[in-house]
Amino acid sequence: MNAIAGASPGWVRWGWIAGRACLCLPFVYSGVSKLLDFEAAMAEQAHFGLQPPALIAAMVITVQLGGSALVLFGRGLGRAGGALALAGFTIVATIIGHAFWTMQAMERFHNLNAFLEHVGLVGGFLIIAIQALWAECIASRT
């Protein structure tokens, strides 16, 4: 018998909540920061050459906060959709913001590390999506 099988349902539930909260924390922080300082959010989009910056900033805020809300408070398909939206956003933002393959020396090193950390976030969101979809499949069978 493995350790998870012997765990109480309460422990497992709180573990899933804590894990989802940890994955969503950077997105909630970023979304709220951009919402509170929309000028800076637009400047960030313009810095990366994304046009029109106001529209892109609004879309980023919507995905970061909406996707996080679905992951944290949604169930089933909603949670899976939020997790997949944040995974997709992270892939695009990481390619744009951490293009280590265009850099040299320490800049390359730091951006490669950030890139790989973001790949880890994508993996976490994929796990959340798979678990939510699996739970939905199990629930539909009963």
MIDOVEX-926264 format. One record per residue: x, y, z of N, C-alpha, C, O in turn. Coordinates in nm, 2 decimals. Layout:
[node [X Y Z] [X Y Z] [X Y Z] [X Y Z]],
...
***
This chain:
[node [0.08 -0.12 0.00] [0.00 0.00 0.00] [0.09 0.12 0.00] [0.18 0.13 0.08]],
[node [0.06 0.22 -0.09] [0.14 0.34 -0.09] [0.09 0.44 0.01] [-0.01 0.43 0.07]],
[node [0.17 0.55 0.02] [0.14 0.65 0.13] [0.01 0.73 0.10] [-0.06 0.76 0.19]],
[node [-0.02 0.75 -0.03] [-0.14 0.82 -0.07] [-0.26 0.74 -0.03] [-0.36 0.79 0.01]],
[node [-0.26 0.61 -0.06] [-0.37 0.53 -0.04] [-0.41 0.52 0.11] [-0.53 0.51 0.15]],
[node [-0.31 0.54 0.20] [-0.34 0.54 0.34] [-0.37 0.68 0.40] [-0.40 0.69 0.52]],
[node [-0.37 0.78 0.32] [-0.40 0.92 0.36] [-0.55 0.94 0.38] [-0.63 0.88 0.31]],
[node [-0.58 1.03 0.47] [-0.72 1.06 0.49] [-0.77 1.15 0.38] [-0.69 1.22 0.32]],
[node [-0.90 1.14 0.34] [-0.95 1.23 0.24] [-0.93 1.38 0.27] [-0.91 1.45 0.18]],
[node [-0.93 1.42 0.40] [-0.91 1.56 0.43] [-0.77 1.60 0.40] [-0.75 1.71 0.34]],
[node [-0.67 1.51 0.42] [-0.53 1.55 0.39] [-0.51 1.56 0.24] [-0.44 1.65 0.20]],
[node [-0.57 1.47 0.17] [-0.56 1.48 0.02] [-0.62 1.60 -0.03] [-0.57 1.67 -0.12]],
[node [-0.74 1.63 0.02] [-0.81 1.75 -0.03] [-0.73 1.88 0.00] [-0.72 1.96 -0.09]],
[node [-0.68 1.89 0.12] [-0.60 2.01 0.15] [-0.47 2.02 0.07] [-0.42 2.12 0.04]],
[node [-0.41 1.90 0.04] [-0.29 1.90 -0.04] [-0.32 1.95 -0.18] [-0.24 2.02 -0.24]],
[node [-0.43 1.91 -0.24] [-0.47 1.95 -0.37] [-0.50 2.10 -0.37] [-0.46 2.18 -0.46]],
[node [-0.56 2.15 -0.27] [-0.59 2.30 -0.26] [-0.46 2.37 -0.25] [-0.44 2.47 -0.32]],
[node [-0.37 2.33 -0.16] [-0.24 2.40 -0.15] [-0.16 2.39 -0.27] [-0.10 2.49 -0.31]],
[node [-0.16 2.28 -0.34] [-0.09 2.27 -0.47] [-0.14 2.36 -0.57] [-0.06 2.43 -0.64]],
[node [-0.27 2.37 -0.59] [-0.33 2.46 -0.68] [-0.30 2.61 -0.65] [-0.28 2.69 -0.74]],
[node [-0.31 2.64 -0.52] [-0.28 2.77 -0.48] [-0.14 2.81 -0.51] [-0.11 2.93 -0.55]],
[node [-0.04 2.72 -0.49] [0.10 2.75 -0.52] [0.12 2.77 -0.67] [0.19 2.87 -0.71]],
[node [0.05 2.69 -0.75] [0.07 2.71 -0.89] [0.01 2.84 -0.94] [0.06 2.90 -1.03]],
[node [-0.10 2.88 -0.88] [-0.17 3.00 -0.93] [-0.12 3.13 -0.87] [-0.14 3.24 -0.92]],
[node [-0.04 3.12 -0.76] [0.01 3.25 -0.69] [0.08 3.34 -0.79] [0.04 3.46 -0.78]],
[node [0.17 3.30 -0.87] [0.24 3.40 -0.96] [0.14 3.47 -1.06] [0.16 3.58 -1.10]],
[node [0.04 3.40 -1.10] [-0.06 3.45 -1.20] [-0.15 3.54 -1.13] [-0.19 3.65 -1.19]],
[node [-0.20 3.51 -1.01] [-0.29 3.60 -0.94] [-0.21 3.73 -0.90] [-0.26 3.84 -0.93]],
[node [-0.09 3.72 -0.85] [-0.01 3.84 -0.82] [0.01 3.92 -0.95] [-0.01 4.05 -0.94]],
[node [0.05 3.86 -1.06] [0.08 3.94 -1.18] [-0.05 4.00 -1.23] [-0.05 4.12 -1.27]],
[node [-0.16 3.93 -1.23] [-0.29 3.98 -1.28] [-0.33 4.10 -1.20] [-0.38 4.20 -1.26]],
[node [-0.33 4.09 -1.07] [-0.37 4.20 -0.98] [-0.28 4.32 -1.00] [-0.32 4.43 -1.00]],
[node [-0.14 4.29 -1.01] [-0.05 4.40 -1.03] [-0.08 4.48 -1.16] [-0.07 4.60 -1.16]],
[node [-0.10 4.41 -1.26] [-0.13 4.47 -1.39] [-0.27 4.54 -1.39] [-0.28 4.65 -1.44]],
[node [-0.36 4.49 -1.31] [-0.49 4.56 -1.30] [-0.48 4.69 -1.22] [-0.54 4.79 -1.26]],
[node [-0.40 4.69 -1.12] [-0.38 4.81 -1.04] [-0.29 4.91 -1.11] [-0.29 5.03 -1.07]],
[node [-0.20 4.87 -1.20] [-0.12 4.96 -1.27] [-0.12 4.93 -1.42] [-0.03 4.87 -1.48]],
[node [-0.23 4.96 -1.48] [-0.26 4.93 -1.62] [-0.16 4.99 -1.72] [-0.12 4.94 -1.82]],
[node [-0.11 5.11 -1.68] [-0.01 5.18 -1.77] [0.12 5.09 -1.77] [0.17 5.08 -1.88]],
[node [0.16 5.04 -1.66] [0.28 4.95 -1.66] [0.25 4.82 -1.74] [0.34 4.77 -1.80]],
[node [0.13 4.77 -1.72] [0.09 4.65 -1.80] [0.10 4.67 -1.95] [0.15 4.59 -2.02]],
[node [0.05 4.79 -1.99] [0.06 4.82 -2.14] [0.21 4.84 -2.18] [0.25 4.80 -2.29]],
[node [0.29 4.91 -2.09] [0.43 4.93 -2.12] [0.50 4.79 -2.14] [0.59 4.78 -2.22]],
[node [0.47 4.70 -2.05] [0.53 4.56 -2.06] [0.50 4.50 -2.20] [0.58 4.44 -2.26]],
[node [0.37 4.51 -2.24] [0.33 4.45 -2.37] [0.41 4.52 -2.48] [0.46 4.46 -2.58]],
[node [0.42 4.65 -2.48] [0.49 4.73 -2.58] [0.64 4.69 -2.58] [0.70 4.69 -2.69]],
[node [0.69 4.67 -2.46] [0.84 4.63 -2.45] [0.86 4.51 -2.53] [0.97 4.49 -2.59]],
[node [0.77 4.42 -2.54] [0.79 4.29 -2.61] [0.73 4.30 -2.75] [0.73 4.20 -2.82]],
[node [0.69 4.42 -2.80] [0.65 4.44 -2.93] [0.51 4.39 -2.96] [0.47 4.37 -3.07]],
[node [0.43 4.37 -2.86] [0.29 4.32 -2.87] [0.20 4.44 -2.89] [0.19 4.53 -2.81]],
[node [0.12 4.43 -3.00] [0.03 4.54 -3.03] [-0.11 4.49 -3.05] [-0.13 4.37 -3.10]],
[node [-0.21 4.56 -3.02] [-0.21 4.69 -2.94] [-0.19 4.65 -2.80] [-0.26 4.56 -2.74]],
[node [-0.11 4.73 -2.73] [-0.07 4.69 -2.59] [-0.19 4.69 -2.49] [-0.19 4.61 -2.40]],
[node [-0.29 4.78 -2.51] [-0.40 4.79 -2.42] [-0.48 4.66 -2.43] [-0.52 4.60 -2.33]],
[node [-0.51 4.61 -2.55] [-0.59 4.49 -2.57] [-0.51 4.37 -2.52] [-0.57 4.28 -2.45]],
[node [-0.38 4.36 -2.55] [-0.30 4.25 -2.50] [-0.30 4.25 -2.35] [-0.31 4.14 -2.29]],
[node [-0.28 4.36 -2.29] [-0.27 4.37 -2.14] [-0.40 4.32 -2.08] [-0.41 4.25 -1.98]],
[node [-0.51 4.36 -2.14] [-0.65 4.32 -2.09] [-0.66 4.17 -2.11] [-0.72 4.11 -2.02]],
[node [-0.62 4.12 -2.22] [-0.63 3.97 -2.24] [-0.54 3.90 -2.14] [-0.59 3.79 -2.08]],
[node [-0.42 3.95 -2.11] [-0.34 3.88 -2.01] [-0.40 3.88 -1.88] [-0.40 3.78 -1.81]],
[node [-0.45 3.99 -1.83] [-0.52 4.00 -1.70] [-0.63 3.91 -1.69] [-0.65 3.84 -1.59]],
[node [-0.71 3.90 -1.80] [-0.83 3.81 -1.80] [-0.79 3.67 -1.79] [-0.85 3.59 -1.71]],
[node [-0.69 3.63 -1.86] [-0.64 3.49 -1.86] [-0.58 3.46 -1.72] [-0.61 3.35 -1.66]],
[node [-0.49 3.55 -1.67] [-0.43 3.52 -1.54] [-0.53 3.51 -1.43] [-0.52 3.42 -1.35]],
[node [-0.62 3.61 -1.42] [-0.71 3.61 -1.31] [-0.83 3.51 -1.33] [-0.87 3.44 -1.24]],
[node [-0.88 3.50 -1.45] [-0.99 3.41 -1.48] [-0.95 3.27 -1.47] [-1.01 3.18 -1.42]],
[node [-0.83 3.24 -1.54] [-0.78 3.10 -1.53] [-0.75 3.06 -1.39] [-0.78 2.94 -1.35]],
[node [-0.69 3.15 -1.31] [-0.66 3.11 -1.17] [-0.79 3.09 -1.09] [-0.79 2.99 -1.01]],
[node [-0.89 3.17 -1.11] [-1.02 3.15 -1.04] [-1.08 3.02 -1.07] [-1.13 2.95 -0.99]],
[node [-1.07 2.98 -1.20] [-1.12 2.84 -1.24] [-1.04 2.73 -1.18] [-1.10 2.63 -1.13]],
[node [-0.91 2.74 -1.17] [-0.83 2.64 -1.11] [-0.85 2.63 -0.96] [-0.86 2.52 -0.91]],
[node [-0.87 2.75 -0.90] [-0.88 2.75 -0.75] [-1.02 2.71 -0.71] [-1.04 2.64 -0.61]],
[node [-1.12 2.76 -0.78] [-1.26 2.74 -0.73] [-1.35 2.66 -0.82] [-1.46 2.62 -0.78]],
[node [-1.31 2.63 -0.94] [-1.39 2.55 -1.04] [-1.38 2.40 -1.01] [-1.31 2.36 -0.92]],
[node [-1.46 2.33 -1.08] [-1.46 2.18 -1.08] [-1.47 2.13 -1.22] [-1.51 2.20 -1.31]],
[node [-1.42 2.01 -1.24] [-1.44 1.94 -1.36] [-1.39 2.01 -1.48] [-1.27 2.05 -1.49]],
[node [-1.47 2.03 -1.58] [-1.43 2.09 -1.71] [-1.39 2.24 -1.69] [-1.30 2.29 -1.76]],
[node [-1.45 2.31 -1.59] [-1.41 2.45 -1.57] [-1.27 2.45 -1.51] [-1.19 2.54 -1.56]],
[node [-1.23 2.37 -1.42] [-1.10 2.37 -1.36] [-1.00 2.33 -1.47] [-0.89 2.38 -1.48]],
[node [-1.04 2.22 -1.55] [-0.95 2.18 -1.66] [-0.92 2.29 -1.76] [-0.81 2.31 -1.80]],
[node [-1.03 2.36 -1.79] [-1.02 2.47 -1.89] [-0.93 2.59 -1.83] [-0.85 2.64 -1.91]],
[node [-0.94 2.62 -1.71] [-0.86 2.72 -1.65] [-0.71 2.68 -1.65] [-0.62 2.76 -1.68]],
[node [-0.69 2.55 -1.61] [-0.55 2.50 -1.61] [-0.49 2.50 -1.75] [-0.37 2.54 -1.76]],
[node [-0.57 2.46 -1.85] [-0.51 2.46 -1.99] [-0.49 2.60 -2.04] [-0.40 2.62 -2.11]],
[node [-0.58 2.69 -2.00] [-0.56 2.83 -2.04] [-0.43 2.89 -1.98] [-0.35 2.96 -2.05]],
[node [-0.41 2.86 -1.85] [-0.28 2.91 -1.79] [-0.16 2.84 -1.85] [-0.05 2.90 -1.86]],
[node [-0.17 2.71 -1.88] [-0.06 2.64 -1.94] [-0.03 2.70 -2.08] [0.09 2.72 -2.11]],
[node [-0.13 2.72 -2.16] [-0.11 2.78 -2.29] [-0.05 2.92 -2.28] [0.04 2.96 -2.36]],
[node [-0.11 3.00 -2.19] [-0.05 3.14 -2.17] [0.09 3.13 -2.13] [0.18 3.21 -2.18]],
[node [0.13 3.04 -2.04] [0.26 3.03 -1.99] [0.36 2.99 -2.11] [0.47 3.04 -2.11]],
[node [0.32 2.90 -2.19] [0.40 2.86 -2.31] [0.43 2.98 -2.39] [0.54 3.01 -2.43]],
[node [0.33 3.06 -2.43] [0.34 3.17 -2.52] [0.43 3.28 -2.45] [0.52 3.33 -2.51]],
[node [0.39 3.31 -2.32] [0.47 3.42 -2.25] [0.61 3.38 -2.23] [0.70 3.47 -2.24]],
[node [0.64 3.25 -2.21] [0.78 3.21 -2.19] [0.86 3.22 -2.31] [0.98 3.25 -2.31]],
[node [0.80 3.18 -2.43] [0.87 3.19 -2.55] [0.90 3.33 -2.59] [1.01 3.37 -2.64]],
[node [0.81 3.42 -2.56] [0.83 3.57 -2.59] [0.92 3.63 -2.49] [1.01 3.70 -2.53]],
[node [0.91 3.60 -2.36] [0.98 3.67 -2.25] [1.12 3.61 -2.22] [1.20 3.68 -2.16]],
[node [1.14 3.48 -2.25] [1.26 3.42 -2.21] [1.33 3.34 -2.33] [1.36 3.23 -2.32]],
[node [1.35 3.41 -2.44] [1.40 3.36 -2.56] [1.56 3.34 -2.54] [1.64 3.41 -2.61]],
[node [1.59 3.25 -2.46] [1.73 3.22 -2.42] [1.82 3.19 -2.54] [1.94 3.22 -2.54]],
[node [1.76 3.13 -2.65] [1.84 3.09 -2.76] [1.89 3.21 -2.84] [1.97 3.19 -2.94]],
[node [1.84 3.33 -2.81] [1.89 3.45 -2.88] [2.00 3.52 -2.80] [2.04 3.63 -2.84]],
[node [2.04 3.46 -2.68] [2.12 3.53 -2.59] [2.26 3.46 -2.57] [2.28 3.35 -2.61]],
[node [2.34 3.53 -2.50] [2.48 3.48 -2.47] [2.51 3.49 -2.32] [2.45 3.57 -2.25]],
[node [2.60 3.41 -2.28] [2.66 3.42 -2.14] [2.56 3.42 -2.03] [2.47 3.34 -2.03]],
[node [2.57 3.51 -1.93] [2.49 3.51 -1.82] [2.34 3.54 -1.85] [2.25 3.48 -1.79]],
[node [2.32 3.62 -1.95] [2.18 3.65 -1.99] [2.11 3.52 -2.03] [2.00 3.49 -2.00]],
[node [2.18 3.44 -2.11] [2.13 3.32 -2.16] [2.11 3.22 -2.04] [2.00 3.16 -2.04]],
[node [2.20 3.21 -1.95] [2.19 3.12 -1.84] [2.07 3.16 -1.75] [1.99 3.07 -1.72]],
[node [2.05 3.28 -1.72] [1.93 3.32 -1.64] [1.80 3.30 -1.71] [1.70 3.25 -1.65]],
[node [1.80 3.33 -1.84] [1.67 3.31 -1.91] [1.64 3.16 -1.94] [1.53 3.12 -1.94]],
[node [1.75 3.08 -1.96] [1.72 2.94 -1.97] [1.66 2.88 -1.84] [1.57 2.80 -1.85]],
[node [1.72 2.92 -1.73] [1.66 2.88 -1.60] [1.52 2.92 -1.58] [1.44 2.84 -1.54]],
[node [1.49 3.05 -1.61] [1.35 3.09 -1.60] [1.26 3.01 -1.70] [1.15 2.98 -1.67]],
[node [1.31 2.99 -1.82] [1.23 2.91 -1.92] [1.20 2.77 -1.87] [1.08 2.73 -1.87]],
[node [1.30 2.71 -1.81] [1.27 2.57 -1.76] [1.18 2.57 -1.64] [1.10 2.48 -1.62]],
[node [1.19 2.67 -1.55] [1.10 2.69 -1.44] [0.95 2.70 -1.49] [0.86 2.64 -1.43]],
[node [0.94 2.78 -1.60] [0.80 2.80 -1.65] [0.75 2.67 -1.72] [0.63 2.64 -1.71]],
[node [0.84 2.59 -1.77] [0.80 2.45 -1.82] [0.75 2.37 -1.71] [0.65 2.30 -1.73]],
[node [0.81 2.38 -1.59] [0.76 2.31 -1.47] [0.61 2.36 -1.44] [0.53 2.27 -1.40]],
[node [0.59 2.49 -1.45] [0.45 2.54 -1.42] [0.35 2.48 -1.52] [0.24 2.44 -1.48]],
[node [0.39 2.47 -1.65] [0.31 2.41 -1.75] [0.28 2.26 -1.71] [0.16 2.22 -1.72]],
[node [0.38 2.19 -1.67] [0.35 2.05 -1.62] [0.26 2.04 -1.51] [0.17 1.95 -1.50]],
[node [0.27 2.13 -1.41] [0.17 2.14 -1.30] [0.03 2.16 -1.35] [-0.06 2.10 -1.30]],
[node [0.01 2.25 -1.44] [-0.12 2.28 -1.49] [-0.18 2.16 -1.57] [-0.30 2.14 -1.57]],
[node [-0.09 2.09 -1.64] [-0.14 1.97 -1.71] [-0.18 1.87 -1.61] [-0.28 1.80 -1.64]],
[node [-0.11 1.85 -1.50] [-0.16 1.75 -1.40] [-0.29 1.79 -1.35] [-0.38 1.71 -1.33]],
[node [-0.31 1.92 -1.32] [-0.44 1.97 -1.27] [-0.55 1.94 -1.37] [-0.66 1.89 -1.33]],
[node [-0.53 1.97 -1.50] [-0.63 1.95 -1.60] [-0.66 1.80 -1.61] [-0.78 1.76 -1.62]],
[node [-0.56 1.71 -1.61] [-0.58 1.57 -1.62] [-0.66 1.52 -1.50] [-0.76 1.44 -1.52]],
[node [-0.63 1.56 -1.38] [-0.70 1.52 -1.27] [-0.84 1.56 -1.27] [-0.94 1.49 -1.24]],
[node [-0.87 1.69 -1.31] [-1.00 1.74 -1.32] [-1.09 1.67 -1.42] [-1.20 1.63 -1.40]],
[node [-1.03 1.64 -1.54] [-1.10 1.56 -1.64] [-1.12 1.42 -1.60] [-1.23 1.36 -1.62]],
[node [-1.03 1.36 -1.53] [-1.05 1.22 -1.48] [-1.16 1.22 -1.38] [-1.24 1.13 -1.38]],
[node [-1.16 1.31 -1.29] [-1.27 1.32 -1.19] [-1.40 1.34 -1.25] [-1.50 1.28 -1.21]],
[node [-1.41 1.42 -1.36] [-1.53 1.44 -1.44] [-1.58 1.30 -1.50] [-1.69 1.27 -1.50]],
[node [-1.48 1.23 -1.55] [-1.51 1.10 -1.61] [-1.57 1.00 -1.51] [-1.67 0.93 -1.53]],
[node [-1.51 1.00 -1.39] [-1.55 0.91 -1.28] [-1.69 0.95 -1.24] [-1.78 0.86 -1.22]],
[node [-1.71 1.08 -1.22] [-1.84 1.13 -1.18] [-1.95 1.10 -1.28] [-2.07 1.07 -1.24]],
[node [-1.92 1.10 -1.41] [-2.02 1.08 -1.51] [-2.06 0.93 -1.52] [-2.17 0.89 -1.57]],
[node [-1.98 0.84 -1.46] [-2.01 0.70 -1.47] [-2.10 0.66 -1.35] [-2.16 0.55 -1.36]],
[node [-2.11 0.74 -1.25] [-2.20 0.70 -1.14] [-2.34 0.76 -1.15] [-2.42 0.73 -1.06]],
***
